[in-house]
Amino acid sequence: MKRLMVILFLLPLFFACKKQDKEVKKEQERKVVVSSYEVIEDEIPIYYTTKGYFEGERDVNIKPLVSGRVVALFVEEGQYVKENQPLLKIDAADYQSTINQISAQIEQARANYENLKAIVERRKFLYEKELIAREEYENLQTQLRAQEKLIKSLSAQLDKAKLDLQRTTLSAPFSGYVAQRFVNVGDYITPQTQTLRLVVLNPIRFVFQIPQEYLPYANKGSKVKIKVEPFGEFEGNVFFVSPVADANRLLTVKARIPNPEEKLKVGMYGEVNLLIGRERAFKIPERAVVIQGNKKVVWLIQEGIAKRVEVEIVKQEEGFVYAKGDLKEGDKIALDNAYVLQEGTKVEIR
């Protein structure tokens, strides 16, 4: 009787377990509907990427060659100027006065020279007739030569004074933009005073640094691609590689970039890509890659079964990644619903 009661008690549990087993088996046999993508193997460029900044092809702080007070400014900041265009004017009164003084001295020196020359000619006649001593005649010749040297010296001073007068007008040494102005009308300036900053924007230079292991890829003439927000990508050529490394063991590299529209400005920053090699990898949509812990996987579909494949991402671009893993060209991987798959899950491709 007791045995019968135990059997009657266990019988419902037995049927409940059988029902649960059927449900589990049914769940295991359920197919997940996915879309698929056929992987493509391709050769991709590998870049070393780093930040950098732009500098002018020519970028100088202009200083005057003479001293004086600024009486006129002919340009404004941001203005484009041509080579030899006047930039500012220094008071020329003192320089003109110097020219007048030296000119008067030269005129007097020439008059004295002509007078001495006439005396020498007369003394020569007397000397040849032995009417005066040789010493007297030679002293007059010495005075005449000294007067001639004085005229040459004063003429050189006059040329210098005229040059200084020309230099009171400060002109642009090359065509470019006035980036900064450091003086105003009324300021007293000297050859040590910075007056204006002049820069050239086309072409422009991009400056960046690389570790020594990438030095073989930064030869003169090597092409680089520079991404600048919000203007997009620009291409340039390396023209300078520093012969020395800095304290961080980095080498400075400079590339020259055409800038005909002058969108790029001195001091702006960008991101440079230096080609350091090429690799073969599979092009895969980003949404096919599932992150599991610190690993990245895709689900390979073989005979309707999902198979987990770990991949290594070597490059990423808009909507796609380039990955290396246990795949071959033509393999189909899951796209939609890839995140719900498990090893061995049956799938149906729609």
Secondary structure, DSSP 4 states (H G I P E B T S, - for coil): -HHHHHHHHHHHHHHHHHHHHHHHHHHHHPPEEE-EEE-EEEEEEEEEEEEEEEEESSEEEE--SS-EEEEEE---TT-EE-TT-EEEEE--HHHHHHHHHHHHHHHHHHHHHHHHHHHHHHHHHHHHTT-S-HHHHHHHHHHHHHHHHHHHHHHHHHHHHHHHHHHTEEE-SSSEEEEEE---TT-EE-TT---EEEE--SSEEEEEEEEGGGGGG--TT-EEEEEETTTEEEEEEEEEEEEEE-TTSEEEEEEEE--TT--S-TT-EEEEEEEEEEEEEEEEEGGG-EEETTEEEEEEEETTEEEEEEEEEEEEETTEEEEEES--TT-EEE-TTGGG--TT-BEEE-
